[in-house]
């Protein structure tokens, strides 16, 4: 017999591996580009740029302004992708908790998202940006809302 909780656990682990690969490492089969990215980051650090952005909305507001002006196609794509990628997190985490709640699920999500940002900083494979934490967390919140709706719907059907 299939254990649903165990299945969700394996799906979540697979999801985290995908997030690690595509968000942090950004490996798409070319080791050369991966090494070049690290070399570029080291060069930027030598020039005083630490690939760390800790002021909330510093990068988010300009993106929103571009989107609102109708000239922010890439900014919109990036914003939507940063939300969508973390919707599964908000959906899967409460399914793994024995007593799921919004605070627990989103707290764990924020911890994992902050870890992703920290790993980007430590590995020199990306920019650690507080705005990414904000946008990614909104994706997790959407996932949790979806989880709540489905759970309510299933509960109403059973009664």
N, C-alpha and C positions, 0 to 999 in steps of 0.2 A: 504494500500500500504506500502511496506517495505521501510524504510528510510535507504539507504546504509551507510550514515555517522554515524547514530545511531548504526547500526549493527557493523560497524568497531570499534566504541567506546566500545561496550560491549565485542567484541573479544579482544580488547586491554586491558581492565580491567581484563578479565579472564587470559590473557597472563601474566600480571603483578602479579597476584595472584600466578600463577604457578611458575614464576621466584622467587618470594618472598619465596615460600615454598621450592622449590628444590635447590635454590642457597644459600639462607641465612639460613633458618631453617633446611633444609635437613631432613625433617620429612617424614618418610616412614611407619608410623604406630606404632613406638616404642618410647614411652615417656622416657623410661629408658635410651636409647642410647642418646637421646637429653640432658637429665640431666647430663649424664656422660661426654658428650662433653663439657658442660659448666664447670663442675668440673675440667676437664683436663686443660681447658684454664686458669682457676683461678690459678691452680697449676703452670702452665707455667709462668704466670704473677709474682707470688711470687718468681720464680727463675730468673726473669729479662727478660723474653721473652714476648714482648708486642703484638704479632700477628699483626705487622704492617711492611710493606715493601714498602718504598717510593723511592728506587733507581731504575730508569727505567732500564729494561733488566737484573736485578739482578737474577731473577728466569727464565726468558725467554731464555736467551742465553744458559744456561746449558741444558735446554729442547731441544732446537734446535740442539745443538751439539749431544745429545743422539740420536735424530731422524736421523740426518745425518749419524751417525755411524752405524745405523741399529739396535741399541740396545734400542731404546726408545719407545717401544710399548705403555706402560702406559703414557709416556709423550706426545706421538702423540695423543692418545685417549683424554687426558685432553685438549690439545691444540685445537683439532677439536671440541670437545664438547663446549668449551668456545667460539668458533666462531659461531657454529650452533645455540646455544641457543639465541643469540642476533640478528640473521638475521631477525626474525619477527619484532623486534623493529624498525629496519631501513626501513622495508616495511610498517608497520602500521602507524608510526608517520606522514609521509608525507600525508597519506590518511586522517588524522585527521585535518591537517592544512588548513586554508582557502587559503593561498598562500604558498604552499610548496616550499622549497628550500633546497639544500644540507646543507648549513650552519645552517639553523634553525633545520632541522631534526637531523643532527649529533650533534649539540649543545645540543638539548634536550636529545638525547641518552646518551651523555657523562655525563650530569647532573644526569640522572637516574642510569647509571652504577656506577658513583661515590657514589650515595646514597646507592646503594646495598653494595658497599665496606664499606662505613661508618657504615651501619647497622650491617654488619658482625663484625666490630670492637667493636661497642657499645654493642651489645648483647652477645659478647663472643662466637658467633656461627661459626666463621670462621676467616680467615686471610685477612686483608685488604691489597691488593697488587696492586701497580700501574701497574704491568705487566698485571693483569687481566683487568684493565681499557683499556689498549692498545689493548689486544687481543679481548675483548668484543666489543670495538669500531670498530675493523676491521669487526666483524660480522654485526654490524649495517650498516657499509658502504656497505658491500655486499648486504644487504637487500635494501638499498636505490638504489643501482645500478639496482637491479632486478625491483624495483618499477619504475624507470626511463625507463627501457627497455619496460616493459609492458605498461606503459602510452604512450610511443612513438608509440608502435605497435597498440594500440587501437585508438589513434589519427589518424594514417595513414589509418586505416581501415575505419574510419568514414568519411574521406575526399575523 
